[in-house]
Amino acid sequence: MTGDRIEIRALRLLGAHGLLPEERTRPQPLEIDLDLELDMDRPARSDALADTADYGAVIEAVAAVVGGTRHDLLESLAGAIADTVLSDAHVTSVTVAVRKLRPPVPHQVGTTGVRLTRSRI
């Protein structure tokens, strides 16, 4: 792999994910970062969207996951996002970071979150 990647940073979406009752009924703000690894040799030469991953389509697909089936754990949500991103044949690997911007803890904390990496096998 050449280290080529598409970066999507600070995607903010609302989702009702978590273990606590209030998290299950009231959507909360989430922030998502994605690193999509893919070979960019061909799109760098062709300048054609068809030769690369369409980050607009990826963002819409991730929004559908976050707005869809509820997950108790951020690990599960991040895994579902990774599976969705890897459905794009151009993407060979993806790193997903999901953060709760208002985590339900009794102490002051900026965010809580998870980061995972999945590759096409």
C-alpha positions in Angstrom: 0.0 0.0 0.0 1.3 3.4 -0.9 -0.2 5.3 2.1 -2.7 7.1 -0.1 -5.8 8.1 1.7 -8.9 10.2 1.7 -9.5 12.0 5.0 -12.9 13.0 6.3 -12.6 15.0 9.5 -15.1 16.2 12.1 -18.3 14.8 10.5 -21.0 15.8 12.9 -24.1 13.7 13.1 -26.9 13.0 15.6 -27.5 9.5 16.7 -29.4 7.6 19.5 -26.6 5.2 20.5 -25.6 4.1 24.0 -26.5 2.0 27.0 -28.3 4.5 29.1 -32.0 5.1 28.7 -31.6 8.8 27.8 -29.1 7.8 25.1 -31.6 5.4 23.6 -34.4 7.9 23.2 -32.7 11.2 22.6 -30.2 11.6 19.7 -26.9 13.0 20.8 -24.1 14.7 18.8 -21.4 12.5 17.5 -18.2 13.4 15.7 -16.6 11.0 13.2 -13.2 10.9 11.5 -12.5 8.6 8.6 -9.3 7.6 6.9 -10.0 5.7 3.7 -6.9 3.9 2.2 -6.9 3.3 -1.5 -4.7 3.3 -4.5 -4.8 6.8 -5.9 -2.4 6.3 -8.9 -5.3 5.9 -11.4 -7.5 8.8 -10.2 -4.4 11.0 -10.0 -3.8 10.4 -13.7 -7.4 10.2 -15.0 -9.0 13.0 -12.8 -12.1 10.9 -12.9 -14.4 10.4 -9.9 -15.2 6.9 -11.2 -11.6 5.9 -10.4 -11.7 6.7 -6.7 -13.9 6.6 -3.6 -16.6 9.3 -3.7 -16.3 11.0 -0.3 -19.7 12.6 -0.7 -21.3 9.2 -1.1 -19.3 7.8 1.8 -20.6 10.7 4.0 -24.2 9.9 3.1 -23.7 6.2 3.7 -22.2 6.9 7.2 -25.0 9.3 8.0 -27.5 6.5 7.2 -25.7 4.1 9.5 -25.6 6.7 12.4 -29.3 7.5 11.8 -30.3 3.8 11.5 -30.1 0.9 13.8 -29.3 1.7 17.4 -26.0 0.4 18.9 -25.3 0.0 22.6 -21.6 0.5 22.1 -19.5 2.9 20.1 -17.4 -0.1 19.1 -20.4 -1.7 17.4 -21.3 1.6 15.7 -17.8 2.1 14.5 -17.7 -1.5 13.1 -20.9 -0.9 11.2 -19.5 2.3 9.7 -16.3 0.5 8.7 -18.3 -2.3 7.0 -20.3 0.3 5.1 -17.2 2.2 3.9 -15.5 -1.1 2.9 -18.4 -1.9 0.6 -16.8 0.7 -1.8 -14.6 -1.5 -4.0 -11.9 1.3 -4.2 -11.3 1.3 -0.4 -8.8 -1.3 0.9 -8.7 -0.2 4.5 -10.6 2.3 6.7 -9.9 3.8 10.1 -13.0 5.0 11.9 -13.0 7.3 15.0 -16.4 8.0 16.7 -16.6 10.4 19.6 -19.5 11.4 21.8 -19.4 15.2 22.2 -21.5 15.1 25.4 -20.7 11.8 27.0 -23.0 10.9 29.9 -20.4 10.9 32.7 -20.5 12.8 36.0 -17.2 14.5 35.3 -16.0 17.2 32.9 -14.6 15.6 29.8 -14.3 16.9 26.3 -15.2 13.7 24.4 -15.2 10.0 24.8 -14.7 7.7 21.8 -13.3 4.7 19.9 -11.0 4.2 16.9 -10.8 1.1 14.9 -9.2 0.0 11.7 -10.6 -2.6 9.3 -9.2 -3.9 6.0 -10.6 -5.9 3.2 -9.5 -9.5 3.6 
